[in-house]
Amino acid sequence: MNDQLKRNIGQRVKSARLQRGLTQADLADAINKAFETISNIERGKTAPNFSTLADIAEALELPLKDFFDFGDAEVGPARQELLLVLNSMVGRLDDEKLALLLKLGRAIDEE
């Protein structure tokens, strides 16, 4: 597996985990792995085997395909990190703040 794909999968795992308010240890416990395994996957240091990725998907209540759907455009590492942080932040907002963020985003997009 190439390095970029490992990083993309790792960032998807991290984003989904953070959106659910789980620590690496929580996710590791849920799939009967060491927390270092989750850390290495999230940092793109190692690629999970299919069985481990399926367990992660189940624990995070995501379809397995979500870890591979990167869209048409190649996204660079800096942008991926920004999207990861934004995605994690949005997942923690209440409805009122989320609506406000959407308004702000639309205003920025119109510029």
C-alpha positions in Angstrom: 0.0 0.0 0.0 1.5 3.4 -0.9 2.3 6.0 1.8 -0.4 8.5 0.6 -3.2 5.9 0.9 -2.0 4.9 4.3 -2.1 8.5 5.4 -5.5 9.0 3.9 -7.0 6.0 5.7 -5.3 7.0 8.9 -6.8 10.5 8.8 -10.2 9.1 8.1 -9.9 6.8 11.1 -8.7 9.7 13.3 -11.5 12.0 12.2 -14.2 9.4 12.7 -12.8 8.5 16.1 -12.7 12.1 17.3 -16.2 12.8 16.0 -17.4 10.1 18.3 -15.4 11.4 21.2 -13.3 8.3 21.5 -9.6 8.1 22.5 -7.2 5.9 20.7 -7.3 3.6 23.7 -11.2 3.4 23.5 -11.1 2.4 19.9 -8.3 -0.1 20.5 -10.3 -1.7 23.3 -13.4 -1.9 21.1 -11.4 -3.9 18.5 -9.1 -5.8 20.8 -5.9 -4.2 19.7 -3.2 -2.2 21.4 -3.6 1.6 21.3 -0.2 1.8 19.6 -1.9 0.0 16.6 -4.5 2.8 16.3 -1.8 5.4 16.7 0.3 3.9 13.9 -2.7 3.6 11.6 -3.8 7.2 12.2 -0.3 8.5 11.6 0.0 6.5 8.4 2.9 4.5 9.7 1.2 1.2 9.1 -1.7 0.0 7.0 -4.4 -1.9 8.7 -5.2 -5.3 7.3 -8.7 -5.8 6.0 -10.0 -7.5 9.1 -8.7 -4.7 11.4 -10.1 -2.0 9.1 -13.5 -3.8 9.1 -13.4 -4.0 12.9 -12.6 -0.2 13.1 -15.5 0.5 10.7 -17.9 -1.5 12.8 -16.7 0.2 16.0 -17.0 3.6 14.5 -20.4 2.7 12.9 -19.1 3.6 9.4 -19.4 1.7 6.1 -16.0 0.3 5.1 -16.1 2.2 1.8 -15.8 5.5 3.7 -12.1 4.8 4.4 -11.4 4.7 0.7 -13.7 7.4 -0.9 -11.3 10.2 -1.4 -13.1 12.0 -4.2 -11.7 12.8 -7.6 -9.1 15.4 -6.7 -5.8 14.5 -5.0 -5.7 16.4 -1.7 -2.3 17.4 -0.3 -1.2 16.6 3.2 -1.6 20.2 4.5 -5.2 20.4 3.2 -6.0 17.0 4.6 -4.8 18.1 8.0 -7.0 21.3 7.8 -10.0 19.2 6.7 -9.4 16.7 9.5 -9.3 19.4 12.2 -12.3 21.2 10.7 -14.3 17.9 10.5 -13.4 17.1 14.1 -14.4 20.5 15.3 -17.7 20.5 13.4 -18.6 17.1 14.9 -18.5 18.7 18.4 -20.7 21.7 17.7 -24.3 21.9 18.8 -27.0 22.7 16.2 -27.0 26.4 16.9 -23.3 26.8 16.5 -23.3 24.5 13.4 -25.9 26.7 11.8 -23.8 29.8 12.5 -20.7 28.1 11.0 -22.7 27.2 7.9 -23.8 30.9 7.6 -20.2 32.0 7.9 -19.0 29.4 5.4 -21.6 30.6 2.8 -20.5 34.2 3.4 -16.8 33.3 2.8 -17.7 31.2 -0.2 -19.5 34.2 -1.9 -16.3 36.3 -1.8 
